[in-house]
Amino acid sequence: AMKTARILAICALAFLAVSSVVGAVPMLLHPEGAAWLPASLLQYSGFHTFLVPGLLLLAANGLLAFVVLWMVLRRQGHFAWMTAAQGVILAGWLVIEMMLLRGIGFLHVLYMAVALVMIVCGWMMLPEETESGGSAAGGV
C-alpha cells in the first residue's frame, strides 16, 4: 500500500508540476490575455492582468510541486507531510479560483481529485517517512 501511495504521489506531483508550469507560462507571456486566455476570466477576481495569478500558479503549484516531487523521489525530509501539504495548497487554490471565477469546470474537478490523491498518499506515506527518520535533509 505504501509503495502504491508513493507511485501515485509521484504521478500526481509530476502532473501538477508540469501542467502548472505549462499553464503559468502563457499567463506570464500574455498577461493582458489572448484569444485562448480571455481577460474576461479576471472579471470578478480583482486582478487586471494574468501576471500575479500566473506568478502565484508558477510558485505554489508549479515550482513547489517540483520541490516536493524531488523530496518524494529521494525520500528526503518531511516528504509525506509535504505531499499532503501540496494537496492542501492545491485544494485551497481551487476553492479560491472557483470563487473568483464564480464557476466550476471540469478541470476544477480533475485537479481537486489530484489534490485529494496527494493528501491521502501523503498520509499513507507517513510511516515510511518516520521509518527513514524524515530528516535526511537535516530536518528540512
C-alpha angles and dihedrals in degrees: 000000000000092000090050090048090051093049092047091047091051091050093046093047093046091048092048095044096049097040092046092053090045089050096044098049096067089046090055095042093046105028091161090058134249139225090278092038105046116200086219087080087073092055097113098021102087089235120114096195137021092247099098095037088048093051091047092049091049093049104037102037104016112040096025091051089053090052092049091046089053090049092051093047090052095035085232131162117333094340095155094050091044091052090053090044091053088053090052091048091051092047090049091048090052095048091050092045092050090050092049094045091041091223147074123232136183091265091056090056092045094049092044087057088050089050091051091048089054093048094048094042091048089053091046092051094053094096089054091049091051090046093053090048091249089239107088086127095051093274093305 
